Amino acid sequence: NLPPVNTVYVVTCNVGEWAGAKQLNVSKMVTDPNTDLNSFRPRIGPYDLVLGYYDEALCMIDSMEHPVLRAVCMDIYQGLKDAWLTIPAAKGIHHAYVAGNLIHCVNVAKLAASIAHSLKANIDLCVAGALLHDVGKLLTYKWDGIRIDMTPYGQLVDHIVLGMNVVSGTCEGLGVPAN
């Protein structure tokens, strides 16, 4: 039987040789429930870096002057915190690592804020749009501790539609008028 996914084992073994090839002979294998799985996950840097991006997103949201945009963004970021801290932005190509979607959205939001400021556009609206533009990917991808894969939702519905549903549902839950 294969060991369960997301289980860390401490393995004791001896190196042996058989038919001229080296082999490992396992003498003991026990689970280690105290191991932090984050230390095994592919990511851009230490887990503290990911938490820093999450905190940066919350600071950007908290600094929004528009109360509705601030409330909607804060509800989505706090309500989906675990997903933001783990879900990648893709299976491959770009940001295909733990919290890749969060890092991508925060970096896009920084660029959007800078461009909006230069163009005298609505900074809150641009930052909110950037922070939420890929929220649907939180429902599109999953991380099982070994590989990035698509969820059943992600296979059936594009991340843009899923994101629209997240934002619409949040607005409805907060009592925000549709317009």
Buried (B, 14 or more C-beta within 10 A) or exposed (E): EEEEEEEBEEEEEEEEEEEEEEEEEEEEEEEEEEEEEBEEBEBEEEBEEBEBBBEBBBEBBEEBEBEBBBBBBBBBBEEBEEBBBBBBBBEEEEBBBBBBBBBBBBBBBBEBBEEBEEEEEBBBBBBBBBBBBBBBBBBBBBBEEEEBEEBEBBEEBEBBEBBBBBBEEBBEEEEBEEE
